[in-house]
């Protein structure tokens, strides 16, 4: 983990055409008329950081929700506020999450003209029945067209999101999906195992017996197969859920900021931040968010000894022990680098081999961690039991 002076910016766009059956993110369908007011509020929140002398924004990530539902002029409005408030690094990574079917050549060209250089497409599956299970509105044909349009427009950093461990999903269907996206030539893949979250339609369908509970052994086999298959097609797995083509694609720098436990500022309803030794959270409701940002409070009047904006509803000071634990837990997501002893020592003045001696000894003896001169990293077995390993540092 390199200790960087760079700060990342996350901008949350909570609007969707339809909320997916598995999704417990802060997203809303049917609120499109709210978009102009929401964009104005986002710009207002950004301007509350004026005077904070943040001069090193290295990545900006528009997440959601479905940020690609925003017209190009709305994205331009937000980026104008960003550039007026922060100083951006010349090689900034500027990413947009999107859904297949919301992209077209004209829109993609507009994104490039605005400076976007990375796009993530929520493919999820190449199997129609699985897309229907997830309440996705697209088909795999839409994925293919969106990918080709993005490539033709000039994007050379394109990610596809996929999901596995679904109810009724078979190892055969998962192999087919992986084969399809590799044949497509995707430069970067994010593979996420389904987590059933309460208060989602998917959880209710499984809980009621309408759908079978995902089989953990089959899910583990899917992960193992992806590891072997993608490696044979020149993909490098640099994080538990992320692979990139080794020859021509860099790792997602914005995600690396999170895994290295480096500072980021979240803008928008429900956004989280880690900045100036505080973790703080905005109100979730888009209506409340707009209301709070419309209050007649200037940035100067609002600014106190801790960071945040009028949209903030909770802030926690992170002490050194907590930051060290979080740095271990997050850093272990990175499979090649993990947590490097010298960088941890430089950051905290403590060697992790000594500070976590008992925990590391136990996890190494269980075959879940490597602890050598290269650093502390998950083993192959540790990847399958990663949440158990992470829990040792919470």
C-alpha positions as a Markdown table, in Angstrom:
| # | Residue | x | y | z |
|---|---|---|---|---|
| 1 | Unk | 0.0 | 0.0 | 0.0 |
| 2 | Unk | 1.7 | 3.2 | -1.1 |
| 3 | Unk | 0.8 | 6.2 | 1.1 |
| 4 | Unk | -0.5 | 8.7 | -1.3 |
| 5 | Unk | -1.2 | 12.4 | -0.9 |
| 6 | Unk | -4.1 | 12.0 | -3.4 |
| 7 | Unk | -7.7 | 12.5 | -2.5 |
| 8 | Unk | -10.6 | 10.9 | -4.3 |
| 9 | Unk | -14.1 | 12.2 | -4.9 |
| 10 | Unk | -17.2 | 10.1 | -5.0 |
| 11 | Unk | -20.5 | 11.6 | -6.4 |
| 12 | Unk | -23.6 | 9.6 | -5.7 |
| 13 | Unk | -26.5 | 9.6 | -8.2 |
| 14 | Unk | -29.4 | 7.7 | -6.6 |
| 15 | Unk | -31.8 | 7.5 | -9.6 |
| 16 | Unk | -32.7 | 4.3 | -11.3 |
| 17 | Unk | -35.3 | 3.2 | -13.9 |
| 18 | Unk | -36.1 | 0.2 | -11.8 |
| 19 | Unk | -34.6 | -0.9 | -8.4 |
| 20 | Unk | -33.0 | -4.4 | -8.8 |
| 21 | Unk | -34.3 | -7.2 | -6.7 |
| 22 | Unk | -31.0 | -7.7 | -4.8 |
| 23 | Unk | -30.1 | -4.0 | -4.3 |
| 24 | Unk | -30.0 | -2.4 | -0.9 |
| 25 | Unk | -28.0 | 0.6 | -2.0 |
| 26 | Unk | -29.4 | 4.1 | -1.6 |
| 27 | Unk | -31.2 | 4.2 | -4.9 |
| 28 | Unk | -34.7 | 5.2 | -6.0 |
| 29 | Unk | -36.9 | 4.5 | -9.0 |
| 30 | Unk | -39.4 | 7.0 | -10.3 |
| 31 | Unk | -37.8 | 10.1 | -9.0 |
| 32 | Unk | -36.5 | 11.4 | -12.4 |
| 33 | Unk | -38.3 | 14.8 | -12.0 |
| 34 | Unk | -36.1 | 15.4 | -9.0 |
| 35 | Unk | -32.9 | 15.2 | -11.1 |
| 36 | Unk | -32.4 | 19.0 | -11.8 |
| 37 | Unk | -32.9 | 20.0 | -8.2 |
| 38 | Unk | -30.7 | 17.2 | -7.0 |
| 39 | Unk | -27.9 | 18.2 | -9.4 |
| 40 | Unk | -28.2 | 21.8 | -8.1 |
| 41 | Unk | -27.9 | 20.5 | -4.5 |
| 42 | Unk | -24.8 | 18.4 | -5.5 |
| 43 | Unk | -23.1 | 21.5 | -6.9 |
| 44 | Unk | -24.0 | 23.4 | -3.7 |
| 45 | Unk | -22.5 | 20.7 | -1.5 |
| 46 | Unk | -19.3 | 20.6 | -3.6 |
| 47 | Unk | -18.9 | 24.4 | -3.2 |
| 48 | Unk | -19.0 | 23.9 | 0.6 |
| 49 | Unk | -15.5 | 22.7 | 0.3 |
| 50 | Unk | -14.2 | 25.9 | -1.2 |
| 51 | Unk | -11.4 | 27.2 | 0.9 |
| 52 | Unk | -10.4 | 23.8 | 2.2 |
| 53 | Unk | -7.3 | 23.9 | -0.1 |
| 54 | Unk | -7.9 | 20.5 | -1.6 |
| 55 | Unk | -5.5 | 20.6 | -4.5 |
| 56 | Unk | -4.9 | 16.9 | -5.4 |
| 57 | Unk | -8.0 | 15.2 | -6.5 |
| 58 | Unk | -6.7 | 12.0 | -8.3 |
| 59 | Unk | -9.9 | 10.2 | -9.1 |
| 60 | Unk | -13.6 | 11.1 | -9.5 |
| 61 | Unk | -16.2 | 8.3 | -9.5 |
| 62 | Unk | -19.9 | 8.9 | -10.4 |
| 63 | Unk | -21.7 | 5.9 | -8.7 |
| 64 | Unk | -25.3 | 5.0 | -8.0 |
| 65 | Unk | -27.9 | 4.3 | -8.8 |
| 66 | Unk | -27.5 | 4.8 | -12.5 |
| 67 | Unk | -25.4 | 7.9 | -13.2 |
| 68 | Unk | -25.8 | 7.4 | -16.9 |
| 69 | Unk | -29.5 | 8.5 | -16.5 |
| 70 | Unk | -28.1 | 12.1 | -16.1 |
| 71 | Unk | -28.1 | 14.2 | -19.2 |
| 72 | Unk | -24.6 | 15.2 | -20.3 |
| 73 | Unk | -25.4 | 18.8 | -19.4 |
| 74 | Unk | -26.1 | 17.8 | -15.8 |
| 75 | Unk | -22.8 | 16.0 | -15.6 |
| 76 | Unk | -21.1 | 19.1 | -17.1 |
| 77 | Unk | -22.8 | 21.2 | -14.5 |
| 78 | Unk | -21.4 | 19.0 | -11.7 |
| 79 | Unk | -17.9 | 18.9 | -13.2 |
| 80 | Unk | -17.9 | 22.7 | -13.5 |
| 81 | Unk | -18.5 | 23.0 | -9.8 |
| 82 | Unk | -15.8 | 20.4 | -9.1 |
| 83 | Unk | -13.2 | 22.3 | -11.2 |
| 84 | Unk | -14.1 | 25.6 | -9.5 |
| 85 | Unk | -13.7 | 24.1 | -6.1 |
| 86 | Unk | -10.8 | 21.6 | -6.3 |
| 87 | Unk | -7.6 | 21.3 | -8.2 |
| 88 | Unk | -7.5 | 18.1 | -10.3 |
| 89 | Unk | -4.4 | 16.1 | -11.1 |
| 90 | Unk | -3.5 | 16.1 | -14.8 |
| 91 | Unk | -3.8 | 12.3 | -15.0 |
| 92 | Unk | -7.1 | 12.2 | -13.2 |
| 93 | Unk | -9.2 | 9.0 | -13.5 |
| 94 | Unk | -12.8 | 10.1 | -14.2 |
| 95 | Unk | -15.3 | 7.2 | -14.0 |
| 96 | Unk | -19.0 | 6.8 | -14.7 |
| 97 | Unk | -21.2 | 3.8 | -13.7 |
| 98 | Unk | -23.8 | 2.9 | -16.3 |
| 99 | Unk | -26.5 | 0.4 | -17.2 |
| 100 | Unk | -26.7 | -1.2 | -20.7 |
| 101 | Unk | -29.4 | 0.5 | -22.6 |
| 102 | Unk | -28.6 | 3.9 | -21.2 |
| 103 | Unk | -25.6 | 4.4 | -23.5 |
| 104 | Unk | -25.5 | 5.5 | -27.1 |
| 105 | Unk | -22.7 | 6.9 | -29.4 |
| 106 | Unk | -23.8 | 10.5 | -29.0 |
| 107 | Unk | -23.9 | 10.3 | -25.2 |
| 108 | Unk | -20.6 | 8.5 | -25.0 |
| 109 | Unk | -18.9 | 11.1 | -27.2 |
| 110 | Unk | -20.3 | 13.7 | -24.8 |
| 111 | Unk | -18.8 | 11.9 | -21.9 |
| 112 | Unk | -15.4 | 11.8 | -23.6 |
| 113 | Unk | -15.6 | 15.5 | -24.3 |
| 114 | Unk | -16.3 | 16.1 | -20.6 |
| 115 | Unk | -13.1 | 14.3 | -19.7 |
| 116 | Unk | -14.5 | 10.9 | -18.7 |
| 117 | Unk | -11.9 | 8.2 | -19.4 |
| 118 | Unk | -13.3 | 5.2 | -17.6 |
| 119 | Unk | -16.8 | 3.6 | -17.8 |
| 120 | Unk | -18.3 | 0.7 | -15.9 |
| 121 | Unk | -21.2 | -1.2 | -17.3 |
| 122 | Unk | -23.5 | -3.2 | -15.1 |
| 123 | Unk | -23.7 | -6.4 | -17.3 |
| 124 | Unk | -24.4 | -8.9 | -14.4 |
| 125 | Unk | -25.0 | -12.0 | -16.6 |
| 126 | Unk | -25.2 | -13.2 | -20.1 |
| 127 | Unk | -28.2 | -15.4 | -19.2 |
| 128 | Unk | -31.7 | -14.0 | -19.9 |
| 129 | Unk | -33.3 | -15.9 | -17.0 |
| 130 | Unk | -30.7 | -14.6 | -14.5 |
| 131 | Unk | -31.1 | -11.0 | -15.7 |
| 132 | Unk | -34.9 | -11.4 | -15.2 |
| 133 | Unk | -34.3 | -12.8 | -11.7 |
| 134 | Unk | -32.2 | -9.7 | -10.9 |
| 135 | Unk | -35.0 | -7.5 | -12.2 |
| 136 | Unk | -32.6 | -6.1 | -14.8 |
| 137 | Unk | -34.1 | -4.3 | -17.8 |
| 138 | Unk | -31.5 | -5.1 | -20.3 |
| 139 | Unk | -30.5 | -8.2 | -22.3 |
| 140 | Unk | -26.9 | -9.3 | -23.0 |
| 141 | Unk | -27.4 | -7.9 | -26.5 |
| 142 | Unk | -27.6 | -4.5 | -24.9 |
| 143 | Unk | -24.3 | -5.3 | -23.0 |
| 144 | Unk | -22.6 | -6.1 | -26.3 |
| 145 | Unk | -23.9 | -3.0 | -28.0 |
| 146 | Unk | -23.0 | -0.7 | -25.1 |
| 147 | Unk | -19.5 | -2.2 | -24.8 |
| 148 | Unk | -18.9 | -1.8 | -28.6 |
| 149 | Unk | -20.3 | 1.7 | -28.6 |
| 150 | Unk | -18.0 | 2.7 | -25.7 |
| 151 | Unk | -15.0 | 1.1 | -27.5 |
| 152 | Unk | -15.9 | 2.8 | -30.8 |
| 153 | Unk | -16.3 | 6.2 | -29.0 |
| 154 | Unk | -12.7 | 6.0 | -27.8 |
| 155 | Unk | -13.0 | 4.5 | -24.2 |
| 156 | Unk | -10.1 | 2.2 | -23.6 |
| 157 | Unk | -10.9 | 1.7 | -19.9 |
| 158 | Unk | -14.2 | -0.3 | -19.7 |
| 159 | Unk | -15.3 | -2.4 | -16.8 |
| 160 | Unk | -18.1 | -5.0 | -16.8 |
| 161 | Unk | -19.8 | -5.9 | -13.5 |
| 162 | Unk | -20.9 | -9.6 | -13.1 |
| 163 | Unk | -22.7 | -11.4 | -10.4 |
| 164 | Unk | -22.5 | -15.0 | -9.3 |
| 165 | Unk | -23.9 | -17.2 | -6.5 |
| 166 | Unk | -27.5 | -16.5 | -7.6 |
| 167 | Unk | -30.5 | -18.7 | -6.8 |
| 168 | Unk | -30.8 | -21.3 | -9.5 |
| 169 | Unk | -27.6 | -20.2 | -11.1 |
| 170 | Unk | -25.5 | -23.2 | -12.3 |
| 171 | Unk | -21.8 | -23.6 | -12.7 |
| 172 | Unk | -22.5 | -24.1 | -16.4 |
| 173 | Unk | -24.4 | -20.8 | -16.8 |
| 174 | Unk | -21.6 | -19.0 | -15.0 |
| 175 | Unk | -19.0 | -20.5 | -17.3 |
| 176 | Unk | -21.0 | -19.3 | -20.3 |
| 177 | Unk | -21.2 | -15.8 | -18.9 |
| 178 | Unk | -17.5 | -15.6 | -18.3 |
| 179 | Unk | -16.8 | -17.0 | -21.8 |
| 180 | Unk | -19.1 | -14.4 | -23.4 |
| 181 | Unk | -17.4 | -11.4 | -21.6 |
| 182 | Unk | -13.9 | -12.7 | -22.4 |
| 183 | Unk | -14.8 | -13.2 | -26.0 |
| 184 | Unk | -16.1 | -9.6 | -26.0 |
| 185 | Unk | -12.7 | -8.5 | -25.0 |
| 186 | Unk | -13.6 | -6.7 | -21.7 |
| 187 | Unk | -10.4 | -5.1 | -20.3 |
| 188 | Unk | -11.6 | -5.1 | -16.7 |
| 189 | Unk | -14.1 | -7.3 | -14.8 |
| 190 | Unk | -15.7 | -6.9 | -11.4 |
| 191 | Unk | -17.2 | -10.2 | -10.1 |
| 192 | Unk | -19.5 | -9.9 | -7.1 |
| 193 | Unk | -21.0 | -12.8 | -5.1 |
| 194 | Unk | -24.6 | -12.2 | -4.2 |
| 195 | Unk | -25.2 | -11.1 | -0.7 |
| 196 | Unk | -28.8 | -11.5 | 0.4 |
| 197 | Unk | -29.8 | -8.3 | 2.1 |
| 198 | Unk | -32.9 | -7.9 | 4.3 |
| 199 | Unk | -35.6 | -5.6 | 3.0 |
| 200 | Unk | -34.9 | -6.5 | -0.6 |
| 201 | Unk | -37.3 | -8.4 | -2.9 |
| 202 | Unk | -34.6 | -11.1 | -3.5 |
| 203 | Unk | -34.3 | -11.7 | 0.3 |
| 204 | Unk | -38.1 | -12.0 | 0.6 |
| 205 | Unk | -38.3 | -14.5 | -2.3 |
| 206 | Unk | -35.6 | -16.7 | -0.8 |
| 207 | Unk | -36.9 | -16.4 | 2.8 |
| 208 | Unk | -40.4 | -17.4 | 1.7 |
| 209 | Unk | -39.1 | -20.4 | -0.2 |
| 210 | Unk | -40.1 | -19.1 | -3.6 |
| 211 | Unk | -36.5 | -19.2 | -4.6 |
| 212 | Unk | -33.8 | -21.6 | -3.3 |
| 213 | Unk | -31.1 | -20.3 | -1.0 |
| 214 | Unk | -27.8 | -19.9 | -3.0 |
| 215 | Unk | -25.6 | -22.9 | -2.5 |
| 216 | Unk | -22.3 | -21.9 | -0.8 |
| 217 | Unk | -20.3 | -24.8 | -2.3 |
| 218 | Unk | -21.4 | -24.0 | -5.8 |
| 219 | Unk | -20.7 | -20.3 | -5.2 |
| 220 | Unk | -17.1 | -21.2 | -4.1 |
| 221 | Unk | -16.7 | -23.4 | -7.2 |
| 222 | Unk | -17.8 | -20.4 | -9.3 |
| 223 | Unk | -15.1 | -18.2 | -7.7 |
| 224 | Unk | -12.4 | -20.9 | -8.2 |
| 225 | Unk | -13.4 | -21.4 | -11.8 |
| 226 | Unk | -13.3 | -17.6 | -12.5 |
| 227 | Unk | -9.8 | -17.5 | -11.0 |
| 228 | Unk | -8.5 | -20.3 | -13.2 |
| 229 | Unk | -10.4 | -19.3 | -16.4 |
| 230 | Unk | -9.5 | -15.6 | -16.3 |
| 231 | Unk | -5.9 | -16.3 | -15.4 |
| 232 | Unk | -5.7 | -18.5 | -18.5 |
| 233 | Unk | -7.0 | -15.5 | -20.6 |
| 234 | Unk | -4.3 | -13.1 | -19.3 |
| 235 | Unk | -6.4 | -11.4 | -16.6 |
| 236 | Unk | -4.7 | -10.4 | -13.4 |
| 237 | Unk | -6.7 | -10.6 | -10.2 |
| 238 | Unk | -5.4 | -7.7 | -8.2 |
| 239 | Unk | -8.3 | -7.5 | -5.7 |
| 240 | Unk | -10.7 | -10.1 | -4.3 |
| 241 | Unk | -13.5 | -9.1 | -6.8 |
| 242 | Unk | -11.5 | -7.4 | -9.6 |
| 243 | Unk | -9.5 | -8.6 | -12.6 |
| 244 | Unk | -7.8 | -6.6 | -15.3 |
| 245 | Unk | -6.1 | -7.5 | -18.6 |
| 246 | Unk | -2.4 | -7.6 | -17.8 |
| 247 | Unk | -1.3 | -6.2 | -21.2 |
| 248 | Unk | -3.2 | -2.9 | -21.7 |
| 249 | Unk | -5.3 | -1.9 | -18.7 |
| 250 | Unk | -4.5 | -0.3 | -15.4 |
| 251 | Unk | -6.2 | -1.2 | -12.2 |
| 252 | Unk | -9.1 | 1.0 | -11.1 |
| 253 | Unk | -7.3 | 3.7 | -9.1 |
| 254 | Unk | -10.5 | 4.9 | -7.4 |
| 255 | Unk | -11.1 | 1.5 | -5.8 |
| 256 | Unk | -7.5 | 1.3 | -4.8 |
| 257 | Unk | -8.0 | 4.5 | -2.8 |
| 258 | Unk | -10.6 | 2.7 | -0.7 |
| 259 | Unk | -8.6 | -0.5 | -0.2 |
| 260 | Unk | -5.5 | 1.5 | 0.8 |
| 261 | Unk | -7.7 | 3.4 | 3.3 |
| 262 | Unk | -6.7 | 6.7 | 1.8 |
| 263 | Unk | -8.9 | 9.9 | 2.0 |
| 264 | Unk | -12.0 | 10.4 | -0.1 |
| 265 | Unk | -14.9 | 12.8 | -0.1 |
| 266 | Unk | -18.4 | 11.6 | -0.8 |
| 267 | Unk | -21.0 | 14.0 | -2.4 |
| 268 | Unk | -24.7 | 13.3 | -2.6 |
| 269 | Unk | -27.5 | 11.6 | -0.7 |
| 270 | Unk | -26.2 | 8.8 | 1.5 |
| 271 | Unk | -22.6 | 9.4 | 0.5 |
| 272 | Unk | -19.8 | 8.5 | 2.9 |
| 273 | Unk | -16.5 | 10.3 | 3.4 |
| 274 | Unk | -13.1 | 9.6 | 5.1 |
| 275 | Unk | -11.4 | 12.9 | 5.4 |
| 276 | Unk | -9.4 | 14.8 | 8.1 |
| 277 | Unk | -9.5 | 11.8 | 10.4 |
| 278 | Unk | -13.3 | 11.7 | 10.3 |
| 279 | Unk | -15.8 | 9.3 | 8.8 |
| 280 | Unk | -19.0 | 11.0 | 8.0 |
| 281 | Unk | -22.3 | 10.3 | 6.3 |
| 282 | Unk | -24.9 | 12.3 | 4.4 |
| 283 | Unk | -28.6 | 12.0 | 4.8 |
| 284 | Unk | -30.0 | 9.2 | 2.6 |
| 285 | Unk | -33.3 | 10.9 | 1.4 |
| 286 | Unk | -32.8 | 12.8 | -1.8 |
| 287 | Unk | -35.6 | 15.1 | -0.7 |
| 288 | Unk | -34.0 | 15.8 | 2.7 |
| 289 | Unk | -30.6 | 16.2 | 1.0 |
| 290 | Unk | -32.0 | 18.9 | -1.4 |
| 291 | Unk | -33.7 | 20.6 | 1.5 |
| 292 | Unk | -30.6 | 20.7 | 3.7 |
| 293 | Unk | -28.4 | 22.0 | 0.9 |
| 294 | Unk | -31.0 | 24.7 | 0.0 |
| 295 | Unk | -30.8 | 26.1 | 3.5 |
| 296 | Unk | -29.3 | 29.6 | 3.6 |
| 297 | Unk | -25.9 | 28.5 | 5.1 |
| 298 | Unk | -22.7 | 29.7 | 3.6 |
| 299 | Unk | -19.7 | 27.5 | 3.4 |
| 300 | Unk | -17.9 | 29.9 | 5.8 |
| 301 | Unk | -20.7 | 29.9 | 8.3 |
| 302 | Unk | -20.9 | 26.1 | 8.2 |
| 303 | Unk | -17.3 | 25.2 | 8.4 |
| 304 | Unk | -16.2 | 24.2 | 11.9 |
| 305 | Unk | -13.3 | 22.2 | 13.3 |
| 306 | Unk | -14.5 | 18.9 | 11.6 |
| 307 | Unk | -15.2 | 18.3 | 7.9 |
| 308 | Unk | -18.6 | 17.9 | 6.4 |
| 309 | Unk | -21.4 | 19.9 | 4.8 |
| 310 | Unk | -25.0 | 20.8 | 5.8 |
| 311 | Unk | -26.1 | 17.4 | 4.4 |
| 312 | Unk | -24.1 | 15.5 | 7.0 |
| 313 | Unk | -26.1 | 13.6 | 9.6 |
| 314 | Unk | -23.3 | 11.7 | 11.4 |
| 315 | Unk | -19.6 | 12.1 | 12.0 |
| 316 | Unk | -17.1 | 9.9 | 13.8 |
| 317 | Unk | -13.5 | 10.8 | 14.8 |
| 318 | Unk | -11.3 | 7.8 | 13.9 |
| 319 | Unk | -8.6 | 7.1 | 16.5 |
| 320 | Unk | -5.3 | 5.6 | 15.5 |
| 321 | Unk | -6.1 | 2.1 | 16.6 |
| 322 | Unk | -9.3 | 2.1 | 14.6 |
| 323 | Unk | -7.4 | 3.5 | 11.5 |
| 324 | Unk | -4.8 | 0.8 | 11.9 |
| 325 | Unk | -7.4 | -2.0 | 12.1 |
| 326 | Unk | -9.3 | -0.6 | 9.1 |
| 327 | Unk | -6.0 | -0.3 | 7.1 |
| 328 | Unk | -5.3 | -4.0 | 7.7 |
| 329 | Unk | -8.9 | -5.1 | 6.9 |
| 330 | Unk | -9.1 | -3.1 | 3.7 |
| 331 | Unk | -5.5 | -3.7 | 2.6 |
| 332 | Unk | -6.0 | -7.4 | 2.7 |
| 333 | Unk | -8.5 | -7.1 | -0.2 |
| 334 | Unk | -5.4 | -6.4 | -2.4 |
| 335 | Unk | -4.1 | -9.9 | -3.4 |
| 336 | Unk | -0.7 | -9.1 | -4.7 |
| 337 | Unk | 0.4 | -6.3 | -2.4 |
| 338 | Unk | -1.7 | -6.9 | 0.6 |
| 339 | Unk | -0.4 | -4.9 | 3.6 |
| 340 | Unk | 3.3 | -4.1 | 3.3 |
| 341 | Unk | 5.2 | -4.0 | 6.5 |
| 342 | Unk | 7.4 | -0.9 | 5.7 |
| 343 | Unk | 4.4 | 1.2 | 4.5 |
| 344 | Unk | 2.3 | 0.3 | 7.5 |
| 345 | Unk | 5.3 | 1.2 | 9.7 |
| 346 | Unk | 5.9 | 4.5 | 7.9 |
| 347 | Unk | 2.2 | 5.4 | 8.3 |
| 348 | Unk | 1.6 | 4.4 | 11.9 |
| 349 | Unk | 5.1 | 4.0 | 13.4 |
| 350 | Unk | 4.3 | 0.4 | 14.3 |
| 351 | Unk | 5.3 | -2.9 | 12.6 |
| 352 | Unk | 2.1 | -4.9 | 11.9 |
| 353 | Unk | 4.1 | -8.1 | 12.5 |
| 354 | Unk | 4.5 | -7.1 | 16.1 |
| 355 | Unk | 1.3 | -5.1 | 16.6 |
| 356 | Unk | -0.9 | -8.0 | 15.4 |
| 357 | Unk | 1.5 | -10.8 | 16.4 |
| 358 | Unk | -1.1 | -13.1 | 18.0 |
| 359 | Unk | -3.8 | -12.6 | 15.3 |
| 360 | Unk | -1.3 | -13.1 | 12.4 |
| 361 | Unk | 0.2 | -16.2 | 14.0 |
| 362 | Unk | -3.3 | -17.7 | 14.3 |
| 363 | Unk | -4.3 | -16.9 | 10.7 |
| 364 | Unk | -1.0 | -18.1 | 9.3 |
| 365 | Unk | -1.3 | -21.4 | 11.1 |
| 366 | Unk | -4.8 | -21.8 | 9.7 |
| 367 | Unk | -3.5 | -21.3 | 6.2 |
| 368 | Unk | -5.4 | -18.1 | 5.6 |
| 369 | Unk | -2.6 | -15.6 | 5.5 |
| 370 | Unk | 0.9 | -15.3 | 4.1 |
| 371 | Unk | 3.2 | -13.2 | 6.3 |
| 372 | Unk | 6.7 | -12.8 | 4.8 |
| 373 | Unk | 9.1 | -10.2 | 3.6 |
| 374 | Unk | 6.7 | -9.1 | 0.9 |
| 375 | Unk | 4.0 | -8.3 | 3.4 |
| 376 | Unk | 0.8 | -9.8 | 4.7 |
| 377 | Unk | -1.6 | -11.3 | 2.1 |
| 378 | Unk | -4.5 | -13.7 | 1.8 |
| 379 | Unk | -3.7 | -17.2 | 0.8 |
| 380 | Unk | -5.9 | -19.0 | -1.8 |
| 381 | Unk | -7.9 | -20.5 | 1.0 |
| 382 | Unk | -8.0 | -17.1 | 2.7 |
| 383 | Unk | -9.8 | -15.6 | -0.3 |
| 384 | Unk | -12.7 | -18.0 | 0.2 |
| 385 | Unk | -12.9 | -17.2 | 3.9 |
| 386 | Unk | -12.0 | -13.5 | 3.5 |
| 387 | Unk | -14.8 | -12.2 | 5.7 |
| 388 | Unk | -13.6 | -14.4 | 8.5 |
| 389 | Unk | -10.1 | -13.0 | 8.2 |
| 390 | Unk | -11.3 | -9.4 | 8.0 |
| 391 | Unk | -13.4 | -9.9 | 11.2 |
| 392 | Unk | -10.2 | -10.4 | 13.2 |
| 393 | Unk | -9.4 | -6.7 | 12.6 |
| 394 | Unk | -12.7 | -5.1 | 13.5 |
